[in-house]
C-alpha cells in the first residue's frame, strides 16, 4: 500500500483548520477537533493523519471486496 499524498492544511485565525486534498477543501475542523488534529499532525506522519481525518484513504482490500461472490451481480 502506498502512502497517501496531496494533502495540506491551513490554519485560520478563528481557530478553524481546513484540510485540502488536491486543491479542494476535504474537511473543515473547528474547536476541540481542530486542536486534536493539530496535536496529532505534529506528532505523526502529516499525510497519513490528514488522510485518516478526511476518510480519503484506501484500506488495501478493494480488489478483494470487488471480487467477492456477493458483489459479482452488481
Secondary structure, DSSP 8 states (H G I E B T S, - for coil): -----SEEEEE-TTS-EEEEETTEEEEEE-HHHHHHHHHHHHHS-HHHHHHHHHT----S-HHHHHTSGGGTT-
